[in-house]
Amino acid sequence: MDQVQFRQASAQDLDALVALENRCFTEDRLSRRSFRRFLDMPRDRLVVAESAEGLVGYCLVLMSAATRLARIYSIAVQPSERGRGVGERLISEAEKVAVAAGRIIMRLEVREDNPGAINLYRRLGYRQFGTYRDYYEDHANALRFERRILFYEPSRDFPAVPYYPQTTEFSCGPAALIMAMAAMDEHATMTTIEELRIWREATTIFMLAGHGGCGPHGLALAAWHRGFHASAYISKEGALFKDTVRNDDKKRVLELVHEGFIHDMAQTGIELHHDPLSLEGMKSALEDGRVPIILISTWQLNRSRVPHWVTVCAIDDQFVYLHDPEIDTDIGETVADKQYLPIDRRVFDRMSRYGRNQPLQAAVIVGPRRAV
């Protein structure tokens, strides 16, 4: 294995690539013309494995022009080299070049009757998220897998933010706030009891279906009452989320809850701004040692237009890094999937607007504990 080297393919590899393809596959082969086209495409990457005997493997990675996704389109290892880790190394090299190109997620397809490859992908951390029916030439199905490949290394430029997952479907706001407060004070309480206490204090009572969610006014008050500095940036005045309920009595309850929040905030030193918080403002807050929590629409994440609170942990020239408190264990998500989740800055700008007409932008910035 030590004699195998990995590099980017060049036009001089064309004959060897075609020969390897024909040795490895009897159906769904890439043609000579296709290889030439991929070699000429500057956005895509073709990684090859080479030994003293010549080309022994390749991995073709396609880079989406519209998203931060990469996709392993094809991978092949010479039969005599199988079982020596060449395929695993090819995948690792492919992930590296995708990360260097700013990609966040790697996706791939694999025949559902190829248990060896499926086990390899699972071992490398890939998670199945779908199926393509009748995908291959012989009408076999393809399983779709993906893995997050870009991870943020916490730096001293921003506060270290501990992760806390929400324990109910309606308490994303309290969970996001708990993470922000824990970044300010390592002794801050991070328990389900505290999560539910905050929800009781900050809930708007009604919102969509089921339990009410939490609004920015209530979350800012919850932070203040626990001894932290807090400020709120809300693009709209008046009661929020009224358009999520149709009943006039419920709308009136939302208005009364809002009036109560405004009254209580007036008794505190919470700064209330009726303007959206810009990315520059978020980054400035982080550089100051404070942590923002942001209301987003989950449409960009899972095609569901649900209001959802996340904690902003870091910002660089390309990405906003979030702690998302919601972990969907039904699809195999883990804590690692939701910590320092990188979101393209342009995508985040769309995510941070909830609603279609005059979208709401809301944020709460949590600062250090106040002097008593």
N, C-alpha and C positions, 0 to 999 in steps of 0.2 A: 504493500500500500504506500510505503514511503516514496517509491519511484514514480507514483502517479502525480502529475502536475496539473493545475487547473488554470485556465486562461480564457480570454475572450476569443471567439472564433474569428477567422479572417477568410477572405475569398480563396486563399490557398487551401483551405480545409474542405472545399466543396465536394470534391471527389470522395474523400474519406467519409464525410457526413452521409452522402447518399449510399455508399457501400455499407456503413454501419446501420442505417435505416433498413436496408433490405435484409440484413442479417437478423435484425431484431424483430421485424414485424412482417406479417403476411397480409394484413389488412390495415386500412386507415394510415397508409404510409404518406409521409411528406414527400412531395416530388422534388426533383432537382430545381425546378423553377421556383417552388415555394422556399426552399433553402436559400436560393439566391436572393429572393425578395426580402427574407428576414435578415440576411446579412447586410443588405443595403438600407434597411430601416434603422435610422439612428436612434429612435426611441426604444426599440426592443433590444434584448440582450440574448446572445447565444453563447453559453459557457460550455467549454469542452474539457474533457479529462484526457490526458495524454500520458502514455508510458513509453518505454524504450521501443516497444513494438508498434507504436503509432497511436491513433485516436481510439480510445476505448469507451468513450461515453460522451453524451452531450445533454444539456438541459436548455430548452428554449423558453424564455420568459417574455411575455407580452406586457407592455406598460400602457395602461389606459391613458388616453390624452385628456379625458374629461374628469377623471377621479384620481384618488391616491391609491388605487388598486393595482396590483400586479398579478399575473396569472401564469402558472407553469403550463404551457400549452402542450409540450411534449418532452419526455425524458427517455433516454435509451442508454443501456449499458451492455457492452459486448458480453455475450454469454459466458465466455471463459473467465471474465472478471467478476461475475456475480458472486455475492457472498463475501466480498472483501471490503465492503463499505464504500464502494465507489458511488453508488446511487445516493447514499446518505450525504456524502461529501458534496456531490453535485447540487443537492437541494440546499445545503448550507451555503455554498458559493452563490447560488441563485438568489437566496435571501439577502446576502450581503450586497450584491449589485443592485437589488431592488431598493434596499434601504438607502444606499448611496444616491439613488435617483429620487428619494423622497417619498417612497411608497410606504403605506401603513399596514396593509393587509395583503397577504399572498393567498391566492386561490388556485384550485386545481380540480380536475376531474379524473376519476379512476373507474375502471370497469368494476361492476359490483361482484363479478366472479373472479376477481384477482385478490385473494385474501392476503397474499404476501405483501403486495403494495399497500393495501389498506392498513395492515398491521404496522408497516413502516411509518406511514403518515400519522397514524394515531400516536405511535411512540414518539414522534417528533413534535407532538403537540397540536396537530391539525384536528379540527372538529368538523364533523359532517353537518351541513346546514341545508341540504337539499338533494334532489335527484332529477336527472334529465332522463326522460323516458325515450327509448328508441334512438339513442344517441350515436351509436357506432354503426358501421356499415352492415354488420350482421344483426342489427336491431337490438343489441344488448343495451342495457341501461348503464348510465354513469352516475356515480355518487359524487356529490360536490363537497369539497372540503375547503376550509380556510384556516388561517392562523395569523394572528397579529405578529408582525415582525419588527416594528419600530417601537422602541422603548426609551423613555426619558430617564436620564440619570440625574437625580436631584442634585442641585448645586447650592452653593452658599448665597447665590444672588437672590433666592426666594426662600420663604419659610418652608420648613419640612412639614408636610401635612399628613398626619396619620390617616389611615383609611378606616371607615366605618360603614358597613352595609345596612341599608334600611331593612327592617324586619317585618314591615307590613307593606301592602301595596299602595298605601296612602300617605306614608311618612317620609317621602324623599326630602322634603324641606327640613324637618328636624334632623335627619341624618346628615344632610349637607351642612347644616349649622353646627352640629356636633363636631364634624371634622374641622371646620374653621376655628371653633373655640379651642379644640385640642391642639391646634397649631400654635395658638397664643399661650396656652397653659397646659403643660404635659400632665397636670393633675386634674384636668377637666373630666367630668363624668362622661363615660362612653358606654351607656347601658340602654337596654330596651325600655326600662322604666323611665329614664330621662328622655328618651326619644318620644314616648307617649305623653309625658308631661308637657314637653314643648309643643307637641301637636295640639293638646287641649288648649294651650295658651294662644296658639297662632292660627288655628283653623278658621276658615271663612264660613264654616258651618255647611254651606252647600257649594257643590261644584260638580258638573257633569253627573255621573252616576256613582252611587256608593257614598263612602265617607267624603266629607269635605277636605279639600287640600289646604295648604297654608299659603298665606299671602306675604308680601314683603314687609308690610307694616307689623304684622304679628311676629314675624321672625326677628325683625330688628328689636322689638320690645323684649322678646325672649332673651336675646343676647345681652341687652342692657340690664335686665333684671338679674342676670347671672354675673354682673359686675364688669362686663366688657364694653369698651367703646364700640359704637355702632353708627353707621350712616346708611341711608336708603336712597336709591336712585330709581324713580318710578316715572315713566313717560306720560302717565295719565293721572289726572286728578279724579276724585270720586271713587265710588265703590267699584272694585275690580271683579271680573268674571261674571258680570250680570248676564252676558249673552250666552252663558253656559246653562242657564236655567230658564224655563218658560213660564213657570208659575209666578204670578204677581206677588203672592205672599212670600215666596222664597226670595224674590228680588228685594222685597222690603226688608227681610231679615239680613241679606247681604249689606244693604245700606246701613242698617242699624249697627251691625258688627263693625263696619268701616268707621262710622261715627265714633264708636267706642275706642277703636284703635287710635284715631286722630286725637281724641281727648287725652288718652293715656300718653301718647307721644309728646304732647305739649307739656307734660309734667316732667319730661326728661331732657337730657342734652343731646338726644339723637338728632343728627342733621338729616333733614328731609329735602331732597332735591327732586323737582318735577322735570327732570331731564334724564335721558338715557345715559348710562355709564359707557364711555367709549373704551375700545381696546387699550388705548394709551392710558386711560384712567385706571383700568384694571392692572396694567403692568406697573404703573406708578405706585398703586396701592401695595402690590406684592413687593416691590423694591423697598417700600417703606416698612415692610414687615407686617402688613395687614393682609387679610385673605377675603376675597370676594366670593359670594355664592350668587349664582345667576339662574334666573328662570329661563328655560328653553322650551321650544317645541320639539318633540321627539320625532317629527316627520323625517328629518335628515338621518336619524339613527335607525328607525324601525318602521317608517311609513305609518306612524300613528300620531295624530295631532293631539297629543295629551300634554298639558303643562307639566313640567318636570324640573326639579331643582338639582343643580350640580355644584360642585366646589371647584373653583379655578385655582390651580396649583402653580402654574408657570406659563410663560409666554415667550416665544422666540420669533425669529423672522418668518417662520413658516407655519407654526402651529400654536394653538392654545391647548394646554394640557389640563385635563379634567379628572377629578375623582367623581365617577358616576356611582351613586349609592345603590342603584338597582342591578342586581345580579339575577339573570334568568337561568336558573339551574336546569330547567326543562330542556334547554338546548345546549347544555353542557358548559355554560359560562362559569368562570371562576373569579376569585378576587383579582387575580393577575390581569384578567381581561379588562377590568374597570378602574385600575389605578393608573394615573398619569396617562389617560387615554388621549392620544394626539388627534386633534381636530384641525383640519385646514382652516386658516384664518378666514378665508372667504366663506367657507361652509359655516363656520361658527357665527359669522355675521348674520346669516340667514336663520340659524338655529335660535339665536338670542332674541327673536321677535315672535311672540306668541299671538296667534290670531291672524285673520286675513285682512279685514278692514281696520285701518288704523291700529296695527299690531302693537301689543303691549311689550315694553322692555322694562325689566325690573331686576334690581340687584341690591344686595345687602353686603356692605363691607364690615367685617368684624376686625376690630383693633384690639390692642393689649388690654389687660385688666385696668380699670380705673383706680386711681389712688383713693383710698378710703379715708 
